[in-house]
Amino acid sequence: MANWILILLGIGAVLIGLGLLAVSGFLFMKLGGLGKLIQSATKTTDQLPEKVDEITSQLTDILKTGNKTLHQVNQQIKELSPLFYLIGDAGRATHNMTSSVLKTANQLQEKTEEANLTIANKNLQGIYGLATIGYFLVKFNKK
């Protein structure tokens, strides 16, 4: 009986060996393709530093150009600042003048309204009308 056990153990060991040989063959086939993939990835990653340097230099150029443009714009704004101040001063002066004229016009309007009320209250429209016609006739005759 001991011989049968040894024979069965031997057959089991051979079957396990054949199974491991099949698994290792399958893995060898698949891992061979993985090697090609790793070589391809290596080629790609070898190019990365050059690409990164290229992109970095382009970005540096873009940033330098942007800084130069901003410097030029700032310079032009500095040159235009006195003009803006002048326009602002002119606007303030115009505002002061128009507010003064508006104040005077409002005062004249109030005085005119008061005079019209006085004329209407005292029924003097006819007399003032005659005086106005006389004034214009005298002025017309002088010309």
N, CA, C and O atoms as a MOPAC input file, in Angstrom:
PM7 MOZYME 1SCF
protein

 N      0.78400 1    -1.15100 1     0.00000 1
 C      0.00000 1     0.00000 1     0.00000 1
 C      0.85700 1     1.25800 1     0.00000 1
 O      0.46800 1     2.26100 1    -0.59900 1
 N      1.95500 1     1.23200 1     0.62300 1
 C      2.85100 1     2.36300 1     0.67300 1
 C      3.30700 1     2.72000 1    -0.72400 1
 O      3.56600 1     3.88700 1    -1.01600 1
 N      3.40700 1     1.71700 1    -1.59700 1
 C      3.81400 1     2.00700 1    -2.96500 1
 C      2.73300 1     2.80700 1    -3.69300 1
 O      3.03800 1     3.70700 1    -4.47500 1
 N      1.47300 1     2.47300 1    -3.43200 1
 C      0.38700 1     3.19300 1    -4.08800 1
 C      0.35100 1     4.65600 1    -3.64000 1
 O      0.07300 1     5.54000 1    -4.44900 1
 N      0.61500 1     4.90500 1    -2.42500 1
 C      0.61300 1     6.27700 1    -1.90800 1
 C      1.75200 1     7.05900 1    -2.54500 1
 O      1.58500 1     8.21800 1    -2.92400 1
 N      2.88900 1     6.43000 1    -2.65800 1
 C      4.04100 1     7.09500 1    -3.27400 1
 C      3.77000 1     7.35500 1    -4.74900 1
 O      4.15800 1     8.39100 1    -5.28700 1
 N      3.09500 1     6.39500 1    -5.40500 1
 C      2.78300 1     6.57900 1    -6.82200 1
 C      1.78800 1     7.72900 1    -6.97200 1
 O      1.95200 1     8.56700 1    -7.85900 1
 N      0.76500 1     7.78600 1    -6.12600 1
 C     -0.22000 1     8.85300 1    -6.18200 1
 C      0.42100 1    10.20700 1    -5.86700 1
 O      0.10400 1    11.21200 1    -6.50300 1
 N      1.31200 1    10.22400 1    -4.89600 1
 C      2.01700 1    11.46700 1    -4.56900 1
 C      2.90200 1    11.90300 1    -5.72600 1
 O      3.01700 1    13.09800 1    -6.00100 1
 N      3.51800 1    10.96400 1    -6.39400 1
 C      4.35800 1    11.28400 1    -7.55000 1
 C      3.51900 1    11.85000 1    -8.68000 1
 O      3.89300 1    12.84200 1    -9.30600 1
 N      2.35500 1    11.20200 1    -8.94600 1
 C      1.46800 1    11.69700 1   -10.00900 1
 C      0.96500 1    13.09600 1    -9.64000 1
 O      0.89200 1    13.97200 1   -10.50200 1
 N      0.61800 1    13.31100 1    -8.37000 1
 C      0.14800 1    14.63200 1    -7.90000 1
 C      1.23700 1    15.68300 1    -8.07500 1
 O      0.95600 1    16.80800 1    -8.48700 1
 N      2.46800 1    15.32200 1    -7.76700 1
 C      3.58000 1    16.26400 1    -7.90500 1
 C      3.81000 1    16.60500 1    -9.36700 1
 O      4.10900 1    17.74900 1    -9.70700 1
 N      3.66400 1    15.57600 1   -10.25500 1
 C      3.83400 1    15.82600 1   -11.68600 1
 C      2.71700 1    16.75700 1   -12.18300 1
 O      2.97500 1    17.68700 1   -12.94700 1
 N      1.47900 1    16.50100 1   -11.74700 1
 C      0.35600 1    17.35200 1   -12.16800 1
 C      0.53200 1    18.78500 1   -11.66600 1
 O      0.27200 1    19.73800 1   -12.40100 1
 N      0.96800 1    18.93600 1   -10.43200 1
 C      1.21900 1    20.27600 1    -9.88900 1
 C      2.33500 1    20.94700 1   -10.68600 1
 O      2.24300 1    22.13700 1   -10.98600 1
 N      3.36100 1    20.22300 1   -11.02700 1
 C      4.47000 1    20.76600 1   -11.82400 1
 C      3.98800 1    21.20700 1   -13.19300 1
 O      4.35100 1    22.28400 1   -13.66800 1
 N      3.14200 1    20.34800 1   -13.85200 1
 C      2.61200 1    20.71200 1   -15.16400 1
 C      1.71300 1    21.95400 1   -15.06400 1
 O      1.75500 1    22.80900 1   -15.94900 1
 N      0.91600 1    22.06700 1   -14.01800 1
 C      0.04300 1    23.23700 1   -13.80800 1
 C      0.87100 1    24.50600 1   -13.61700 1
 O      0.57100 1    25.55900 1   -14.18000 1
 N      1.92000 1    24.37300 1   -12.80700 1
 C      2.78900 1    25.53600 1   -12.59600 1
 C      3.51800 1    25.91300 1   -13.87500 1
 O      3.72400 1    27.09400 1   -14.15400 1
 N      3.91700 1    24.88400 1   -14.67100 1
 C      4.56600 1    25.16100 1   -15.95000 1
 C      3.60500 1    25.88000 1   -16.89700 1
 O      4.02600 1    26.78700 1   -17.61500 1
 N      2.32800 1    25.49900 1   -16.91700 1
 C      1.33500 1    26.14400 1   -17.77000 1
 C      1.09300 1    27.58800 1   -17.31700 1
 O      1.01700 1    28.50300 1   -18.13700 1
 N      0.97400 1    27.77300 1   -16.01000 1
 C      0.76000 1    29.12800 1   -15.47100 1
 C      1.95400 1    30.00600 1   -15.78600 1
 O      1.78300 1    31.15800 1   -16.18500 1
 N      3.17000 1    29.48200 1   -15.61400 1
 C      4.37100 1    30.28300 1   -15.89700 1
 C      4.47100 1    30.60200 1   -17.39000 1
 O      4.90900 1    31.69500 1   -17.74800 1
 N      4.07600 1    29.67500 1   -18.26800 1
 C      4.06800 1    29.94700 1   -19.70400 1
 C      3.07000 1    31.03800 1   -20.05200 1
 O      3.36500 1    31.93600 1   -20.84200 1
 N      1.87600 1    30.95400 1   -19.45200 1
 C      0.86100 1    31.97800 1   -19.69100 1
 C      1.35200 1    33.34800 1   -19.21500 1
 O      1.21000 1    34.34000 1   -19.93000 1
 N      1.92600 1    33.40600 1   -18.02000 1
 C      2.45500 1    34.66200 1   -17.49000 1
 C      3.61000 1    35.19500 1   -18.33400 1
 O      3.74500 1    36.40500 1   -18.51500 1
 N      4.43300 1    34.30000 1   -18.84400 1
 C      5.55500 1    34.70900 1   -19.69700 1
 C      5.04200 1    35.40200 1   -20.95500 1
 O      5.60300 1    36.40900 1   -21.38800 1
 N      3.96300 1    34.85200 1   -21.54700 1
 C      3.39200 1    35.43900 1   -22.76200 1
 C      2.83000 1    36.84300 1   -22.46900 1
 O      3.04700 1    37.79000 1   -23.22500 1
 N      2.11100 1    36.93800 1   -21.36400 1
 C      1.49000 1    38.21200 1   -21.03200 1
 C      2.53600 1    39.24700 1   -20.60000 1
 O      2.44900 1    40.41700 1   -20.97300 1
 N      3.50800 1    38.81400 1   -19.82500 1
 C      4.52700 1    39.74700 1   -19.35000 1
 C      5.47400 1    40.16900 1   -20.46300 1
 O      6.10600 1    41.22000 1   -20.35900 1
 N      5.58800 1    39.38800 1   -21.51300 1
 C      6.38300 1    39.79900 1   -22.67700 1
 C      5.76600 1    41.02900 1   -23.31400 1
 O      6.49400 1    41.93600 1   -23.71800 1
 N      4.45100 1    41.08700 1   -23.41500 1
 C      3.74800 1    42.26400 1   -23.93100 1
 C      3.89200 1    43.45200 1   -22.98100 1
 O      3.94200 1    44.59900 1   -23.42600 1
 N      3.95700 1    43.18800 1   -21.69700 1
 C      4.13900 1    44.25000 1   -20.71500 1
 C      5.50000 1    44.91400 1   -20.86800 1
 O      5.64600 1    46.11500 1   -20.63900 1
 N      6.48500 1    44.13000 1   -21.25500 1
 C      7.82500 1    44.68400 1   -21.49200 1
 C      7.80400 1    45.68800 1   -22.62900 1
 O      8.42600 1    46.74800 1   -22.54900 1
 N      7.07300 1    45.34200 1   -23.70400 1
 C      6.95200 1    46.27800 1   -24.82400 1
 C      6.24800 1    47.56400 1   -24.37300 1
 O      6.63600 1    48.66000 1   -24.77700 1
 N      5.22700 1    47.42900 1   -23.54700 1
 C      4.50800 1    48.58400 1   -23.03500 1
 C      5.42700 1    49.46100 1   -22.18500 1
 O      5.37800 1    50.68800 1   -22.27600 1
 N      6.24600 1    48.84400 1   -21.37700 1
 C      7.18800 1    49.59700 1   -20.53600 1
 C      8.22200 1    50.31200 1   -21.39800 1
 O      8.59900 1    51.44500 1   -21.09700 1
 N      8.68600 1    49.66100 1   -22.47300 1
 C      9.63700 1    50.31800 1   -23.37300 1
 C      8.99400 1    51.52800 1   -24.05800 1
 O      9.63700 1    52.56500 1   -24.21900 1
 N      7.74200 1    51.39600 1   -24.45600 1
 C      7.02600 1    52.50200 1   -25.08800 1
 C      6.85200 1    53.65200 1   -24.09400 1
 O      7.02700 1    54.81800 1   -24.44900 1
 N      6.50700 1    53.32100 1   -22.85400 1
 C      6.35000 1    54.34200 1   -21.82100 1
 C      7.68200 1    55.02300 1   -21.53200 1
 O      7.72400 1    56.22100 1   -21.25100 1
 N      8.75300 1    54.27100 1   -21.60200 1
 C     10.08600 1    54.84100 1   -21.37400 1
 C     10.42100 1    55.84600 1   -22.45500 1
 O     10.96200 1    56.91200 1   -22.16100 1
 N     10.10700 1    55.52200 1   -23.71100 1
 C     10.35600 1    56.46400 1   -24.81100 1
 C      9.56000 1    57.75300 1   -24.60200 1
 O     10.07000 1    58.85300 1   -24.81600 1
 N      8.30300 1    57.59800 1   -24.18000 1
 C      7.46000 1    58.76500 1   -23.95900 1
 C      7.98800 1    59.61500 1   -22.80800 1
 O      8.06400 1    60.83900 1   -22.91600 1
 N      8.34600 1    58.97100 1   -21.72200 1
 C      8.83300 1    59.72400 1   -20.56400 1
 C     10.20300 1    60.32700 1   -20.81000 1
 O     10.55900 1    61.32200 1   -20.17900 1
 N     10.98100 1    59.74400 1   -21.71800 1
 C     12.27400 1    60.33500 1   -22.05700 1
 C     12.08500 1    61.67600 1   -22.77000 1
 O     12.94000 1    62.55600 1   -22.67000 1
 N     10.97100 1    61.83300 1   -23.48700 1
 C     10.69600 1    63.07000 1   -24.21200 1
 C     10.09300 1    64.15000 1   -23.31000 1
 O     10.08200 1    65.32600 1   -23.67200 1
 N      9.59500 1    63.75500 1   -22.14400 1
 C      8.91100 1    64.70800 1   -21.27400 1
 C      9.78300 1    65.89300 1   -20.83700 1
 O      9.30800 1    67.02700 1   -20.90200 1
 N     11.02300 1    65.69500 1   -20.39900 1
 C     11.80500 1    66.86800 1   -19.98000 1
 C     11.98500 1    67.89200 1   -21.09600 1
 O     11.93000 1    69.09800 1   -20.85100 1
 N     12.20000 1    67.41500 1   -22.32000 1
 C     12.34300 1    68.34700 1   -23.44400 1
 C     11.04100 1    69.11200 1   -23.67700 1
 O     11.05900 1    70.32400 1   -23.89500 1
 N      9.91900 1    68.40700 1   -23.63300 1
 C      8.62400 1    69.04800 1   -23.84600 1
 C      8.32900 1    70.05500 1   -22.73400 1
 O      7.83600 1    71.15100 1   -23.00100 1
 N      8.62900 1    69.68500 1   -21.50000 1
 C      8.38700 1    70.58100 1   -20.37000 1
 C      9.26700 1    71.82500 1   -20.49900 1
 O      8.80300 1    72.93600 1   -20.24100 1
 N     10.52200 1    71.65400 1   -20.89300 1
 C     11.41300 1    72.80700 1   -21.10500 1
 C     10.87800 1    73.70200 1   -22.21600 1
 O     10.90400 1    74.92800 1   -22.10200 1
 N     10.39900 1    73.08900 1   -23.27900 1
 C      9.84800 1    73.84700 1   -24.40300 1
 C      8.61800 1    74.65300 1   -23.97300 1
 O      8.50000 1    75.83500 1   -24.29200 1
 N      7.71900 1    74.00900 1   -23.25400 1
 C      6.50300 1    74.68700 1   -22.78500 1
 C      6.87700 1    75.78800 1   -21.79700 1
 O      6.30200 1    76.87600 1   -21.83600 1
 N      7.82900 1    75.51600 1   -20.91700 1
 C      8.25300 1    76.51600 1   -19.93600 1
 C      8.86200 1    77.72800 1   -20.62300 1
 O      8.60200 1    78.86200 1   -20.22100 1
 N      9.66300 1    77.50200 1   -21.64600 1
 C     10.26600 1    78.64100 1   -22.35400 1
 C      9.19600 1    79.45400 1   -23.08500 1
 O      9.27700 1    80.68200 1   -23.12900 1
 N      8.19700 1    78.78100 1   -23.65700 1
 C      7.11500 1    79.49700 1   -24.33400 1
 C      6.30600 1    80.32600 1   -23.32900 1
 O      5.94800 1    81.47100 1   -23.60200 1
 N      6.02500 1    79.73000 1   -22.16600 1
 C      5.28800 1    80.46600 1   -21.13900 1
 C      6.09300 1    81.65700 1   -20.63600 1
 O      5.53700 1    82.72100 1   -20.36800 1
 N      7.39400 1    81.47600 1   -20.50900 1
 C      8.26000 1    82.57800 1   -20.08000 1
 C      8.20800 1    83.71600 1   -21.09800 1
 O      8.10900 1    84.88600 1   -20.72800 1
 N      8.27500 1    83.36700 1   -22.37500 1
 C      8.18800 1    84.39100 1   -23.42300 1
 C      6.84400 1    85.12200 1   -23.37100 1
 O      6.78600 1    86.34400 1   -23.50900 1
 N      5.76900 1    84.36000 1   -23.17000 1
 C      4.43800 1    84.96400 1   -23.09300 1
 C      4.35200 1    85.91600 1   -21.90500 1
 O      3.82200 1    87.02100 1   -22.02800 1
 N      4.87100 1    85.49000 1   -20.75400 1
 C      4.82700 1    86.34000 1   -19.57000 1
 C      5.67800 1    87.59800 1   -19.75500 1
 O      5.28900 1    88.67900 1   -19.31200 1
 N      6.82700 1    87.46500 1   -20.40000 1
 C      7.66800 1    88.64100 1   -20.66000 1
 C      6.95000 1    89.61800 1   -21.58500 1
 O      6.97600 1    90.82800 1   -21.36100 1
 N      6.31300 1    89.09000 1   -22.62000 1
 C      5.56200 1    89.94100 1   -23.54100 1
 C      4.41300 1    90.63700 1   -22.80900 1
 O      4.16500 1    91.82500 1   -23.02000 1
 N      3.72100 1    89.90100 1   -21.95700 1
 C      2.62900 1    90.50000 1   -21.17000 1
 C      3.14100 1    91.59700 1   -20.25000 1
 O      2.50500 1    92.64200 1   -20.11500 1
 N      4.28500 1    91.36800 1   -19.61700 1
 C      4.86100 1    92.38900 1   -18.73600 1
 C      5.26200 1    93.63200 1   -19.52300 1
 O      5.04200 1    94.75400 1   -19.06600 1
 N      5.84900 1    93.43800 1   -20.70400 1
 C      6.22400 1    94.58800 1   -21.53800 1
 C      4.97600 1    95.37400 1   -21.94100 1
 O      4.97300 1    96.60500 1   -21.91000 1
 N      3.91900 1    94.65600 1   -22.31800 1
 C      2.67800 1    95.32600 1   -22.71600 1
 C      2.09700 1    96.12300 1   -21.55400 1
 O      1.67000 1    97.26300 1   -21.73000 1
 N      2.08100 1    95.51900 1   -20.36200 1
 C      1.57000 1    96.22500 1   -19.18500 1
 C      2.42400 1    97.45600 1   -18.87600 1
 O      1.89600 1    98.50200 1   -18.49800 1
 N      3.72400 1    97.33100 1   -19.03400 1
 C      4.61600 1    98.46200 1   -18.79400 1
 C      4.30300 1    99.59200 1   -19.78200 1
 O      4.25100 1   100.75900 1   -19.39300 1
 N      4.09700 1    99.25300 1   -21.04700 1
 C      3.77100 1   100.26500 1   -22.05800 1
 C      2.43200 1   100.93800 1   -21.75300 1
 O      2.30400 1   102.15600 1   -21.87600 1
 N      1.43700 1   100.14000 1   -21.35500 1
 C      0.11900 1   100.69500 1   -21.02400 1
 C      0.24000 1   101.63800 1   -19.82800 1
 O     -0.33800 1   102.72500 1   -19.82700 1
 N      1.00000 1   101.21200 1   -18.80300 1
 C      1.18700 1   102.07200 1   -17.63300 1
 C      1.88000 1   103.37200 1   -18.01700 1
 O      1.51900 1   104.44000 1   -17.52300 1
 N      2.86400 1   103.28500 1   -18.88900 1
 C      3.58500 1   104.47500 1   -19.33900 1
 C      2.63500 1   105.42100 1   -20.08300 1
 O      2.66200 1   106.63200 1   -19.86400 1
 N      1.80000 1   104.86500 1   -20.96000 1
 C      0.85900 1   105.69200 1   -21.71200 1
 C     -0.17900 1   106.33600 1   -20.78800 1
 O     -0.57700 1   107.48200 1   -20.99600 1
 N     -0.60900 1   105.59300 1   -19.77100 1
 C     -1.57400 1   106.15600 1   -18.81700 1
 C     -0.92100 1   107.28500 1   -18.02600 1
 O     -1.56100 1   108.30000 1   -17.75500 1
 N      0.35800 1   107.11500 1   -17.65000 1
 C      1.07100 1   108.19100 1   -16.95000 1
 C      1.15000 1   109.43100 1   -17.82200 1
 O      1.02600 1   110.55100 1   -17.32700 1
 N      1.35700 1   109.23500 1   -19.13800 1
 C      1.42300 1   110.37000 1   -20.04500 1
 C      0.06400 1   111.03900 1   -20.21900 1
 O     -0.00800 1   112.24600 1   -20.44900 1
 N     -1.01200 1   110.26400 1   -20.11000 1
 C     -2.35000 1   110.81700 1   -20.28500 1
 C     -2.94400 1   111.37500 1   -18.98900 1
 O     -3.95300 1   112.07800 1   -19.03100 1
 N     -2.34300 1   111.07800 1   -17.86000 1
 C     -2.89600 1   111.52200 1   -16.57300 1
 C     -3.09000 1   113.02700 1   -16.50300 1
 O     -4.14700 1   113.45800 1   -16.04400 1
 N     -2.13100 1   113.86500 1   -16.93200 1
 C     -2.38300 1   115.31100 1   -16.88200 1
 C     -3.60600 1   115.71900 1   -17.70300 1
 O     -4.34900 1   116.62000 1   -17.31300 1
 N     -3.80800 1   115.06100 1   -18.82800 1
 C     -4.97300 1   115.36000 1   -19.64400 1
 C     -6.26200 1   115.02800 1   -18.89100 1
 O     -7.23200 1   115.78300 1   -18.95000 1
 N     -6.26700 1   113.90100 1   -18.18900 1
 C     -7.44200 1   113.51800 1   -17.40600 1
 C     -7.67900 1   114.52700 1   -16.27800 1
 O     -8.82000 1   114.89100 1   -15.99700 1
 N     -6.59400 1   114.97600 1   -15.63200 1
 C     -6.73800 1   115.98100 1   -14.58200 1
 C     -7.30200 1   117.28200 1   -15.15700 1
 O     -8.16400 1   117.91900 1   -14.55200 1
 N     -6.80200 1   117.66500 1   -16.33600 1
 C     -7.27500 1   118.88300 1   -16.98900 1
 C     -8.76200 1   118.77900 1   -17.31600 1
 O     -9.52600 1   119.71800 1   -17.09000 1
 N     -9.16200 1   117.62800 1   -17.84800 1
 C    -10.58000 1   117.41100 1   -18.16600 1
 C    -11.42300 1   117.45400 1   -16.89400 1
 O    -12.51600 1   118.02000 1   -16.88900 1
 N    -10.91500 1   116.85800 1   -15.82100 1
 C    -11.63600 1   116.89400 1   -14.54100 1
 C    -11.77500 1   118.31400 1   -14.02300 1
 O    -12.84600 1   118.70600 1   -13.55900 1
 N    -10.67500 1   119.10400 1   -14.09900 1
 C    -10.73700 1   120.49800 1   -13.65900 1
 C    -11.72700 1   121.29100 1   -14.49800 1
 O    -12.49700 1   122.09200 1   -13.96800 1
 N    -11.70600 1   121.06500 1   -15.82300 1
 C    -12.64400 1   121.76100 1   -16.70100 1
 C    -14.08100 1   121.37900 1   -16.35900 1
 O    -14.97200 1   122.22800 1   -16.37300 1
 N    -14.30100 1   120.12800 1   -16.05800 1
 C    -15.64500 1   119.68100 1   -15.67500 1
 C    -16.11000 1   120.33100 1   -14.38700 1
 O    -17.26200 1   120.75100 1   -14.27900 1
 N    -15.20700 1   120.41700 1   -13.39700 1
 C    -15.57600 1   121.06600 1   -12.13400 1
 C    -15.84300 1   122.55900 1   -12.34200 1
 O    -16.78900 1   123.10700 1   -11.77700 1
 N    -15.00400 1   123.21800 1   -13.15800 1
 C    -15.21300 1   124.64000 1   -13.43100 1
 C    -16.54300 1   124.85900 1   -14.15000 1
 O    -17.28200 1   125.79000 1   -13.83000 1
 N    -16.84200 1   123.99800 1   -15.12200 1
 C    -18.11400 1   124.09600 1   -15.84600 1
 C    -19.28300 1   123.88200 1   -14.89700 1
 O    -20.29800 1   124.57400 1   -14.98500 1
 N    -19.14100 1   122.93800 1   -14.00500 1
 C    -20.20500 1   122.67700 1   -13.03000 1
 C    -20.42400 1   123.89400 1   -12.13800 1
 O    -21.56300 1   124.28600 1   -11.88300 1
 N    -19.32000 1   124.49600 1   -11.66100 1
 C    -19.45700 1   125.67900 1   -10.80500 1
 C    -20.11600 1   126.81900 1   -11.56600 1
 O    -20.98000 1   127.51000 1   -11.02400 1
 N    -19.71100 1   127.02500 1   -12.83200 1
 C    -20.27300 1   128.10900 1   -13.62300 1
 C    -21.76100 1   127.86600 1   -13.88800 1
 O    -22.58300 1   128.76600 1   -13.71400 1
 N    -22.10200 1   126.64700 1   -14.30700 1
 C    -23.51300 1   126.36800 1   -14.60700 1
 C    -24.36500 1   126.44100 1   -13.35000 1
 O    -25.51100 1   126.88500 1   -13.41000 1
 N    -23.82600 1   126.01500 1   -12.21000 1
 C    -24.61900 1   126.11200 1   -10.97700 1
 C    -24.81900 1   127.57200 1   -10.60100 1
 O    -25.88000 1   127.93500 1   -10.09200 1
 N    -23.82100 1   128.41600 1   -10.84200 1
 C    -23.96000 1   129.84900 1   -10.57400 1
 C    -25.00100 1   130.46600 1   -11.50000 1
 O    -25.85300 1   131.23600 1   -11.05500 1
 N    -24.93500 1   130.13000 1   -12.79100 1
 C    -25.92100 1   130.64200 1   -13.75900 1
 C    -27.31400 1   130.14800 1   -13.40300 1
 O    -28.28200 1   130.90400 1   -13.47700 1
 N    -27.41700 1   128.88500 1   -13.01700 1
 C    -28.71800 1   128.32800 1   -12.63800 1
 C    -29.26900 1   129.02900 1   -11.40700 1
 O    -30.47000 1   129.28900 1   -11.33300 1
 N    -28.42100 1   129.33600 1   -10.45000 1
 C    -28.85600 1   130.03400 1    -9.24300 1
 C    -29.37300 1   131.42800 1    -9.59900 1
 O    -30.41700 1   131.86300 1    -9.11300 1
 N    -28.60900 1   132.12700 1   -10.47000 1
 C    -29.03500 1   133.46200 1   -10.89700 1
 C    -30.35100 1   133.38300 1   -11.65500 1
 O    -31.23700 1   134.20900 1   -11.43500 1
 N    -30.49700 1   132.40700 1   -12.54100 1
 C    -31.74000 1   132.25100 1   -13.30600 1
 C    -32.91100 1   131.96100 1   -12.37600 1
 O    -34.00500 1   132.48900 1   -12.57500 1
 N    -32.69500 1   131.13500 1   -11.37300 1
 C    -33.77100 1   130.84200 1   -10.41200 1
 C    -34.16700 1   132.09700 1    -9.64400 1
 O    -35.35200 1   132.32600 1    -9.39900 1
 N    -33.17900 1   132.91800 1    -9.26000 1
 C    -33.49300 1   134.15700 1    -8.54600 1
 C    -34.28800 1   135.11100 1    -9.43800 1
 O    -35.24900 1   135.73700 1    -8.99200 1
 N    -33.86400 1   135.21500 1   -10.73300 1
 C    -34.60500 1   136.07700 1   -11.65600 1
 C    -36.02900 1   135.56800 1   -11.86000 1
 O    -36.97200 1   136.35300 1   -11.95000 1
 N    -36.17000 1   134.26600 1   -11.93200 1
 C    -37.50500 1   133.69800 1   -12.12600 1
 C    -38.38600 1   134.00500 1   -10.91800 1
 O    -39.56200 1   134.33500 1   -11.07200 1
 N    -37.82100 1   133.89700 1    -9.72100 1
 C    -38.59800 1   134.21000 1    -8.52100 1
 C    -39.01700 1   135.68500 1    -8.51300 1
 O    -40.15400 1   136.01400 1    -8.17400 1
 N    -38.07300 1   136.57900 1    -8.89500 1
 C    -38.39600 1   138.01300 1    -8.92100 1
 C    -39.45900 1   138.29200 1    -9.97700 1
 O    -40.37400 1   139.08400 1    -9.75000 1
 N    -39.33500 1   137.63800 1   -11.13400 1
 C    -40.32500 1   137.82800 1   -12.19800 1
 C    -41.69300 1   137.33000 1   -11.75600 1
 O    -42.70800 1   137.96800 1   -12.03300 1
 N    -41.72200 1   136.18900 1   -11.07000 1
 C    -43.00100 1   135.66200 1   -10.57700 1
 C    -43.62000 1   136.61400 1    -9.55900 1
 O    -44.83100 1   136.83500 1    -9.55200 1
 N    -42.75600 1   137.18400 1    -8.68400 1
 C    -43.26200 1   138.13200 1    -7.70100 1
 C    -43.82000 1   139.37700 1    -8.39700 1
 O    -44.88200 1   139.87600 1    -8.02400 1
 N    -43.09600 1   139.88200 1    -9.42000 1
 C    -43.56100 1   141.07200 1   -10.15200 1
 C    -44.87400 1   140.78200 1   -10.87300 1
 O    -45.77800 1   141.61800 1   -10.87900 1
 N    -44.98100 1   139.61200 1   -11.47200 1
 C    -46.23300 1   139.24400 1   -12.16200 1
 C    -47.39400 1   139.17300 1   -11.18400 1
 O    -48.50500 1   139.59800 1   -11.50200 1
 N    -47.13700 1   138.63100 1    -9.97900 1
 C    -48.19600 1   138.57800 1    -8.98000 1
 C    -48.60800 1   139.99300 1    -8.54900 1
 O    -49.79200 1   140.27500 1    -8.36500 1
 N    -47.62800 1   140.86300 1    -8.39300 1
 C    -47.92700 1   142.24200 1    -7.99300 1
 C    -48.73800 1   142.94500 1    -9.07600 1
 O    -49.71600 1   143.63100 1    -8.78000 1
 N    -48.32700 1   142.77100 1   -10.32800 1
 C    -49.05500 1   143.39100 1   -11.44700 1
 C    -50.47200 1   142.86300 1   -11.52000 1
 O    -51.41300 1   143.62900 1   -11.72900 1
 N    -50.63200 1   141.56100 1   -11.35100 1
 C    -51.96700 1   140.96500 1   -11.43100 1
 C    -52.83100 1   141.42900 1   -10.26100 1
 O    -54.02700 1   141.66600 1   -10.43400 1
 N    -52.24300 1   141.56000 1    -9.07700 1
 C    -53.01400 1   141.96600 1    -7.90000 1
 C    -53.47700 1   143.42200 1    -8.00600 1
 O    -54.56000 1   143.75400 1    -7.52500 1
 N    -52.68600 1   144.28700 1    -8.61900 1
 C    -53.02100 1   145.71600 1    -8.67100 1
 C    -53.62800 1   146.12200 1   -10.02200 1
 O    -53.85800 1   147.30500 1   -10.26900 1
 N    -53.88300 1   145.15000 1   -10.88600 1
 C    -54.48200 1   145.39600 1   -12.19800 1
 C    -53.69900 1   146.43700 1   -13.00300 1
 O    -54.27500 1   147.39000 1   -13.52700 1
 N    -52.39000 1   146.24400 1   -13.09300 1
 C    -51.52100 1   147.18000 1   -13.79900 1
 C    -51.05800 1   146.62900 1   -15.14600 1
 O    -50.10000 1   147.16000 1   -15.70900 1
 N    -51.68500 1   145.60600 1   -15.68000 1
 C    -51.22800 1   144.98700 1   -16.92200 1
 C    -51.27000 1   145.97200 1   -18.08600 1
 O    -50.34900 1   145.99900 1   -18.90200 1
 N    -52.28500 1   146.75000 1   -18.17100 1
 C    -52.43500 1   147.69400 1   -19.27700 1
 C    -51.35700 1   148.76200 1   -19.25100 1
 O    -50.80400 1   149.11200 1   -20.29400 1
 N    -51.05800 1   149.27700 1   -18.08700 1
 C    -50.04600 1   150.32000 1   -17.96400 1
 C    -48.67800 1   149.77600 1   -18.34000 1
 O    -47.93900 1   150.42500 1   -19.08200 1
 N    -48.33700 1   148.62200 1   -17.85300 1
 C    -47.04200 1   148.02200 1   -18.18800 1
 C    -46.98000 1   147.65200 1   -19.66600 1
 O    -45.91300 1   147.72800 1   -20.27500 1
 N    -48.09100 1   147.25900 1   -20.24200 1
 C    -48.13200 1   146.96000 1   -21.67100 1
 C    -47.85400 1   148.20400 1   -22.49700 1
 O    -47.08800 1   148.15600 1   -23.46000 1
 N    -48.48300 1   149.33500 1   -22.11900 1
 C    -48.23700 1   150.59200 1   -22.81000 1
 C    -46.79100 1   151.04500 1   -22.63500 1
 O    -46.17500 1   151.55400 1   -23.57200 1
 N    -46.25900 1   150.86000 1   -21.44500 1
 C    -44.87100 1   151.25100 1   -21.18800 1
 C    -43.92700 1   150.41500 1   -22.03700 1
 O    -42.93700 1   150.92900 1   -22.55700 1
 N    -44.22700 1   149.14000 1   -22.18000 1
 C    -43.37700 1   148.25700 1   -22.98500 1
 C    -43.43700 1   148.66100 1   -24.44200 1
 O    -42.40200 1   148.70000 1   -25.10800 1
 N    -44.62200 1   148.96300 1   -24.95800 1
 C    -44.76900 1   149.39400 1   -26.35900 1
 C    -44.03600 1   150.71800 1   -26.56600 1
 O    -43.36400 1   150.90200 1   -27.58100 1
 N    -44.16100 1   151.63200 1   -25.61800 1
 C    -43.46500 1   152.91100 1   -25.70900 1
 C    -41.96100 1   152.72200 1   -25.71900 1
 O    -41.25400 1   153.36300 1   -26.49700 1
 N    -41.48000 1   151.86000 1   -24.87300 1
 C    -40.03300 1   151.58200 1   -24.81400 1
 C    -39.52800 1   151.06200 1   -26.15600 1
 O    -38.50800 1   151.53000 1   -26.66400 1
 N    -40.23900 1   150.09800 1   -26.72700 1
 C    -39.79800 1   149.54000 1   -28.01300 1
 C    -39.90900 1   150.55400 1   -29.14200 1
 O    -39.07600 1   150.54100 1   -30.04900 1
 N    -40.90600 1   151.43000 1   -29.11800 1
 C    -41.03400 1   152.48800 1   -30.14300 1
 C    -39.88900 1   153.48100 1   -30.05100 1
 O    -39.33800 1   153.88800 1   -31.07400 1
 N    -39.52800 1   153.87500 1   -28.84300 1
 C    -38.41400 1   154.79600 1   -28.65100 1
 C    -37.12500 1   154.15600 1   -29.13700 1
 O    -36.31700 1   154.78800 1   -29.81700 1
 N    -36.95600 1   152.93600 1   -28.79000 1
 C    -35.73900 1   152.21200 1   -29.20600 1
 C    -35.70300 1   152.04800 1   -30.70600 1
 O    -34.63000 1   152.14400 1   -31.30100 1
 N    -36.86100 1   151.79900 1   -31.35500 1
 C    -36.94400 1   151.63900 1   -32.79700 1
 C    -36.62900 1   152.95400 1   -33.50400 1
 O    -35.95200 1   152.96000 1   -34.53100 1
 N    -37.10800 1   154.04300 1   -32.96900 1
 C    -36.87800 1   155.36700 1   -33.57800 1
 C    -35.42100 1   155.78600 1   -33.46700 1
 O    -34.94000 1   156.52700 1   -34.32500 1
 N    -34.71300 1   155.35000 1   -32.46200 1
 C    -33.29600 1   155.69200 1   -32.30300 1
 C    -32.44800 1   155.02800 1   -33.38500 1
 O    -31.39400 1   155.54900 1   -33.75000 1
 N    -32.88100 1   153.92200 1   -33.88100 1
 C    -32.10800 1   153.20900 1   -34.90500 1
 C    -32.37700 1   153.84800 1   -36.20900 1
 O    -31.83700 1   153.42100 1   -37.22900 1

